[in-house]
Amino acid sequence: MWTTLPDEAEKIAETYGYRWNVEVDLRSLKSTLPLDELTGTTPEMVAKEIDLAMLSNNLVRAVMYQAAQKAGVKPRAFSFTYVPNVLHAFLRAIAAAYSDEQHLLELPFRSGALYHYSSVPPEIYGNLLRAPSQGAYFKRGIRDRFAYVKICPAAATQPLAALDPAGVECRVRSCQNR
């Protein structure tokens, strides 16, 4: 390698390694983001498509970083194409939200419905996440045991902590803990 930099050879090789990582990351962005065909018909929609692609890329990279931290390895040890498959497999568990302070469990369903279950102990939430079949565990351990509120679709975009239950209820069902 020829260079006019006055640094030591080890420092130059390290710097070249960083440049190589940048090149690999740019190639990864080009090949993994679904931006080869944009479907937006207005500049605003095209900008949203690009923003969502970058957001999804950043989500995958954040998961890779956290997994690498827990495993004690470098994030580059994980395959970018493998991580989205793992995310997809665990999406329902990731989508379930729990508030420790309020003991409130938020569950989205395939139908698009969103439910808040109240007075759910933290161990029930943990059991749900660890269950081999979350649907079976929900039917057995949550559905008929806790009062719930079905959240109207317009309110479903609000963060869990920002919801005012009085203004967003579609239906409330109370039940006795068994």
Order of alpha helices (4+ residues) and beta strands (2+ residues): alpha-alpha-alpha-alpha-beta-beta-beta-alpha-alpha-beta-alpha-beta
